[in-house]
Amino acid sequence: MSQQPAPAPARQPLDEHAAASARAYAADQRARVDVLASVLEDIAANGITIVAYVEA
């Protein structure tokens, strides 16, 4: 068995529209994850508020 890593597969470039869409999706996901990380950091630093649900 060889100890050398397998060669990387060839990549096919995206067209301009697909590349722009991928970048926009990545930016959106990055923003969502940043918000989630901020919420989790706040919970870690300050605890979590327990809200009681009351039926009307």
FENBEL-V963852 format. One record per pair of residues at least 24 apart in sequence whose ideal C-beta (glycine too) atoms are under 7 Angstrom apart, sorted by the first residue. I is the first residue (numbers start at 1). GAP is how many residues later the second one is. D is the distance in Angstrom with one decimal. If there is no record, write none. Layout:
BEGIN
i=I gap=GAP d=D
i=I gap=GAP d=D
END
This chain:
BEGIN
none
END
